[in-house]
């Protein structure tokens, strides 16, 4: 006589085993506790024809108010397709023209990231769709409440050579996680190649961007960038040169040439100390008016960690001057930053950090005093990681 109760139990067990096997074979789902979002590489950006943000070259100085991230990832088979959905929060402070410290606010992002290596081949592709709140500082902006950024990229490698292509589209009013706002709709495309020669790393790129401005004006920027990086055990150096052509106007009849050179270094004399000096200069030439503008800059950053992964001191200063021989503009900017990070351990989460950040910027316009200001701001943060 058949025992239907036992048969049903066996059938349920087999069905559970099949579901478990299918789940493990086809997809792996994992949740990640809140953590600091990963920073993008700052080696060289093909579209940048101006200096990078201050204090972004040393590890730990990039994006001091790092976003906190909660994410859910789904892996459809090994090396086939990985999809990751993230919710990020980043604390930021509005610029101030007085010595009063502004109140910080949270900027939230929803990000969907997908990547594939096509079954373990040398070809890899990645796509990203990010929604963020609009830039409230743009007065009278008809921006969307949640403008988006879309990015597509494909790359491959052959022996020591890596190369690829990227496309990026940003809607008006979108503010990136690094804090860079987009005042206009912008599309970008780029072809790049990178070759590793032991201690040397060579990279080149050609890029083009399109922007829709007011009054049916357009701006098209074409840039070519080359970079040489030398890495040693305790120091490294990078030389970046960029040449760009900017066309603007209804018929793109307004042309400007931009040429930038930057030399940056990093030196670690001790395991607890890192130093990062850099110098650079940017030349701009207006083909219509013939005006030439020069912007030299210098920067120095320091990171001191007397207790590994527990206490960190960060400081930096920069000097920039923009002028031309026709005395149309002469602006000097001095910036300083000091940061104290202290890992206090288990307080509200598993591994919390108390951070104090002070920034001071002083700008002086020798032509128009109305453009001169002093900006002092301070932020006290408690960064909670996990529960």
C-alpha positions in Angstrom: 0.0 0.0 0.0 1.3 3.4 -0.9 1.8 5.9 1.8 0.5 9.1 0.2 1.7 11.3 3.1 5.3 10.0 2.6 5.0 10.5 -1.2 3.9 14.1 -0.8 6.8 14.7 1.6 9.3 13.2 -0.9 7.7 15.2 -3.7 8.0 18.5 -1.8 11.6 17.6 -0.9 12.5 17.0 -4.5 10.8 20.1 -5.6 12.7 22.2 -3.0 16.0 20.6 -4.1 15.2 21.4 -7.8 14.4 25.1 -6.9 17.5 25.4 -4.8 19.7 23.9 -7.6 18.1 26.2 -10.2 18.7 29.2 -8.0 22.3 28.4 -7.4 23.0 27.5 -11.0 21.3 30.5 -12.7 21.5 33.3 -10.2 23.1 34.4 -7.0 21.5 37.1 -5.0 23.4 38.9 -2.3 22.7 42.0 -0.2 25.5 44.3 0.9 25.5 46.2 4.2 25.8 50.0 4.1 29.3 50.9 3.0 31.2 53.7 1.4 30.6 53.8 -2.3 33.6 53.0 -4.5 35.3 56.0 -6.1 36.1 56.1 -9.7 39.6 56.3 -11.0 41.0 59.7 -11.4 44.0 58.8 -13.6 42.8 60.7 -16.7 39.4 61.8 -18.0 39.2 62.4 -21.8 36.5 65.1 -21.5 38.3 67.2 -18.9 39.9 70.3 -20.4 40.2 72.0 -17.0 41.9 71.1 -13.8 40.5 68.3 -11.7 38.8 69.1 -8.4 41.2 69.9 -5.6 42.6 67.2 -3.3 41.3 64.4 -5.5 44.6 62.6 -6.2 45.6 61.0 -2.9 43.6 58.0 -1.7 41.4 59.0 1.2 41.1 62.6 -0.1 38.7 61.8 -2.9 35.1 62.7 -1.9 35.7 63.2 1.8 31.9 63.2 2.3 31.8 59.7 0.8 28.3 58.4 0.1 26.8 55.5 2.1 25.5 52.7 0.0 22.9 50.0 0.4 22.8 47.6 -2.6 21.3 44.4 -3.9 23.1 42.4 -6.5 22.0 39.5 -8.7 24.5 37.3 -10.6 23.1 35.3 -13.5 25.7 32.6 -13.9 29.5 32.9 -13.6 30.9 35.7 -15.9 27.5 36.1 -17.7 25.6 39.0 -16.3 25.7 40.8 -13.0 23.0 43.3 -12.0 23.4 45.6 -9.0 20.8 48.0 -7.7 22.0 50.6 -5.2 20.6 53.4 -3.0 23.2 56.0 -2.0 23.1 58.9 0.4 25.8 61.6 0.4 26.0 64.5 2.9 26.8 67.8 1.3 27.0 71.5 2.3 25.8 74.5 0.3 28.5 77.1 -0.5 28.6 79.9 2.0 29.8 83.5 1.6 30.1 84.1 5.3 32.1 82.4 8.1 28.9 80.7 9.4 29.0 76.9 8.7 26.1 75.9 6.5 23.8 73.1 7.4 24.5 69.9 5.5 21.9 68.1 3.5 21.6 64.6 2.1 21.6 64.0 -1.6 20.1 60.6 -2.6 20.7 58.5 -5.6 19.1 55.4 -7.2 21.6 53.5 -9.4 21.2 50.4 -11.5 24.5 48.8 -12.8 24.9 45.9 -15.1 28.1 44.2 -16.3 29.1 41.2 -18.3 32.2 39.5 -19.6 30.5 37.4 -22.2 31.2 34.1 -20.6 34.8 34.8 -19.6 36.1 36.3 -22.9 38.4 39.3 -23.1 35.4 41.4 -24.1 33.6 43.1 -21.2 30.6 45.6 -21.2 29.0 47.7 -18.6 25.9 49.9 -18.4 24.7 52.3 -15.7 21.5 54.2 -15.1 21.5 56.6 -12.2 18.7 58.9 -10.9 19.4 61.8 -8.6 17.7 64.9 -7.3 17.8 68.1 -9.4 20.3 70.9 -8.8 18.4 73.4 -6.7 21.0 76.1 -7.2 20.0 76.6 -10.8 17.5 79.4 -10.6 14.5 79.2 -12.9 15.7 75.8 -14.1 13.0 73.7 -15.9 14.9 70.6 -14.7 13.2 67.3 -13.9 12.7 66.4 -10.2 14.9 63.3 -10.7 17.2 63.8 -13.7 19.1 60.8 -14.9 22.6 59.8 -16.1 23.1 56.9 -18.5 26.5 55.4 -19.2 27.5 52.5 -21.6 31.0 51.1 -22.0 32.7 48.3 -23.7 36.4 47.2 -23.5 38.8 44.4 -24.3 42.4 43.6 -24.0 45.2 42.1 -26.1 48.4 41.2 -24.4 49.5 44.4 -22.6 47.0 46.7 -24.5 43.6 47.6 -23.2 41.1 49.6 -25.3 37.5 50.5 -25.4 34.7 52.9 -26.1 32.3 54.8 -23.8 29.1 56.8 -24.2 27.5 58.9 -21.5 24.3 61.0 -21.5 23.4 63.4 -18.7 20.1 65.3 -18.3 19.9 69.0 -17.3 20.1 69.5 -13.5 21.8 66.2 -12.7 24.5 66.4 -10.0 27.0 63.6 -10.0 28.0 61.7 -6.9 31.3 63.6 -6.9 29.3 66.9 -6.7 29.8 68.1 -10.3 26.5 69.7 -11.5 25.2 69.6 -15.1 23.6 72.9 -16.1 22.7 71.6 -19.6 21.9 68.4 -21.3 25.1 66.7 -22.3 26.1 63.7 -24.4 29.7 62.4 -24.5 31.5 59.7 -26.4 35.1 58.5 -26.1 37.6 56.1 -27.6 40.6 55.2 -25.4 43.6 52.9 -25.2 46.0 52.0 -22.4 49.3 50.1 -22.5 51.2 48.7 -19.6 55.0 48.8 -19.8 56.0 47.5 -16.4 56.5 50.6 -14.2 55.1 52.8 -16.9 51.5 53.2 -17.9 50.6 54.9 -21.2 47.1 56.1 -22.0 45.5 58.0 -24.8 41.9 59.0 -25.7 39.9 61.0 -28.1 36.5 62.4 -27.0 33.6 64.5 -28.2 30.7 66.0 -26.3 27.5 67.8 -27.3 25.6 70.3 -25.2 22.3 72.1 -25.9 22.5 75.7 -24.5 19.9 78.5 -24.3 18.5 80.3 -27.3 19.1 77.3 -29.6 22.9 77.5 -29.1 25.0 74.4 -29.1 28.5 73.6 -27.8 30.6 70.9 -29.3 33.9 70.0 -27.6 36.5 67.7 -29.1 39.5 66.7 -27.0 42.6 64.5 -27.3 44.4 63.5 -24.1 47.6 61.6 -23.4 49.0 60.5 -20.1 52.2 58.9 -18.8 52.3 57.4 -15.3 55.3 56.0 -13.5 54.8 53.9 -10.4 57.5 52.9 -7.9 57.2 51.3 -4.5 57.2 54.6 -2.5 56.5 57.2 -5.1 54.7 57.8 -8.4 54.3 60.5 -11.0 51.8 61.4 -13.8 52.1 63.8 -16.7 48.8 64.6 -18.5 48.5 66.7 -21.6 45.1 67.6 -23.1 44.2 69.5 -26.3 40.6 70.6 -26.9 38.6 72.5 -29.5 35.3 74.1 -28.3 32.8 75.3 -30.9 29.7 77.2 -29.8 26.8 79.2 -31.2 23.8 78.5 -33.5 26.2 77.7 -36.4 29.2 76.7 -34.2 31.1 79.7 -35.5 32.6 80.6 -32.1 35.8 78.7 -31.5 38.1 78.3 -28.5 41.2 76.2 -28.2 42.1 74.8 -24.7 45.5 73.3 -24.0 46.2 71.8 -20.5 49.4 70.3 -18.9 49.5 68.8 -15.4 52.3 67.2 -13.5 51.3 65.3 -10.4 53.2 63.2 -7.9 52.8 61.1 -4.9 55.4 60.2 -2.2 55.1 57.9 0.8 58.3 58.4 2.9 56.8 56.4 5.8 53.9 53.9 5.9 51.8 56.4 7.9 52.5 59.5 5.7 51.6 60.3 2.1 52.5 63.6 0.2 51.0 64.7 -3.1 52.2 67.8 -4.9 51.1 68.9 -8.3 51.5 71.8 -10.8 49.8 72.7 -14.0 48.8 75.3 -16.4 45.8 75.8 -18.8 45.9 78.0 -22.0 42.7 79.2 -23.6 42.6 81.0 -27.0 39.5 82.6 -28.4 39.7 82.3 -32.2 37.1 85.1 -32.8 38.5 87.8 -30.5 42.1 86.6 -30.3 42.1 86.8 -26.5 44.3 84.4 -24.6 43.8 83.4 -21.0 46.2 81.5 -18.8 45.4 79.6 -15.6 48.5 78.3 -13.6 47.8 76.3 -10.5 49.7 74.4 -7.8 48.5 72.1 -5.1 49.8 70.1 -2.1 48.1 67.4 -0.1 49.1 65.3 2.9 47.6 62.3 4.6 48.7 61.1 8.0 47.5 57.9 9.6 49.3 57.4 12.9 47.0 54.5 13.8 46.2 52.2 10.9 42.5 52.2 10.1 41.6 54.0 13.3 42.7 57.7 13.0 43.5 59.8 10.0 44.5 63.4 9.5 44.1 65.0 6.0 45.2 68.4 4.9 45.7 70.3 1.6 46.1 73.7 0.0 45.9 74.9 -3.6 46.5 78.2 -5.5 45.0 79.1 -8.8 45.2 82.3 -10.9 43.3 83.1 -14.1 44.4 86.2 -16.1 45.1 87.5 -19.6 47.3 90.2 -21.1 44.4 92.4 -21.9 43.4 92.8 -18.2 39.9 91.6 -18.8 40.1 89.2 -15.9 42.5 88.5 -13.0 41.2 86.1 -10.4 43.2 84.5 -7.7 41.8 81.6 -5.6 43.3 80.0 -2.5 41.8 76.9 -1.0 42.6 74.9 2.1 41.1 71.8 3.6 41.5 69.9 6.9 39.9 66.7 7.8 39.9 64.4 10.9 38.6 60.9 10.6 38.3 58.8 13.8 36.9 55.2 13.7 35.0 54.9 17.0 34.0 51.3 16.3 30.6 50.0 17.4 28.3 52.8 18.3 25.1 52.7 16.3 26.4 50.3 13.7 29.2 47.7 13.3 32.0 50.1 12.3 31.2 53.8 12.8 33.4 56.8 11.9 33.3 60.3 13.3 34.6 62.8 10.7 35.2 66.6 11.0 35.8 68.6 7.8 36.8 72.2 7.5 37.1 74.1 4.2 38.2 77.6 3.5 38.3 79.3 0.0 39.4 82.8 -0.7 38.8 84.4 -4.1 40.0 87.8 -5.1 39.0 89.5 -8.4 41.5 92.3 -9.1 39.2 93.6 -11.9 35.8 93.5 -10.3 35.6 93.4 -6.5 32.0 92.1 -6.7 33.4 88.7 -7.6 35.6 88.5 -4.5 34.4 86.4 -1.5 35.6 84.3 1.5 34.0 80.9 2.1 34.4 79.0 5.4 32.4 75.9 6.0 32.6 73.0 8.5 30.8 69.6 8.6 30.7 67.1 11.5 29.6 63.7 10.4 28.8 60.3 12.0 29.2 57.7 9.4 27.3 54.5 10.2 28.4 51.3 8.5 26.2 48.2 9.0 24.0 47.1 11.8 
